[in-house]
Amino acid sequence: MAEHKQGSMDIRAQEKTFAGFVKLSTWGAVISILVLIFMALANA
């Protein structure tokens, strides 16, 4: 069986993917809030 040392795995790709996911989620939330504000103002 192969020897594995804890903490030796290269996780740069996972970190990059997670950073992209966080950025996309943040932009999605901001856009959703802006749309809701616009809808509230347009209906008033």
C-alpha positions in Angstrom: 0.0 0.0 0.0 1.2 3.5 -0.8 2.5 5.6 2.1 0.5 8.9 2.6 1.6 11.8 4.7 -1.1 14.0 6.1 -1.0 17.5 4.7 1.1 16.7 1.6 -1.6 16.8 -1.0 -1.6 19.7 -3.5 -4.9 21.5 -3.1 -4.3 24.6 -5.2 -6.9 23.5 -7.7 -9.5 23.0 -5.0 -8.7 26.3 -3.4 -9.1 28.1 -6.8 -12.4 26.4 -7.5 -13.7 27.3 -4.0 -12.6 30.9 -4.5 -14.5 31.0 -7.8 -17.6 29.5 -6.1 -17.5 32.1 -3.3 -17.1 35.0 -5.8 -20.0 33.7 -8.0 -22.2 33.2 -4.9 -21.4 36.7 -3.7 -22.2 38.3 -7.1 -25.4 36.2 -7.4 -26.6 37.4 -4.0 -25.8 41.1 -4.8 -27.6 40.9 -8.1 -30.6 39.2 -6.5 -30.8 41.9 -3.8 -30.5 44.7 -6.5 -33.3 43.1 -8.5 -35.6 42.9 -5.5 -34.9 46.5 -4.6 -35.7 47.5 -8.2 -38.9 45.5 -8.2 -40.0 47.1 -4.9 -39.3 50.6 -6.2 -40.9 50.0 -9.6 -44.1 48.7 -7.9 -44.4 51.6 -5.5 
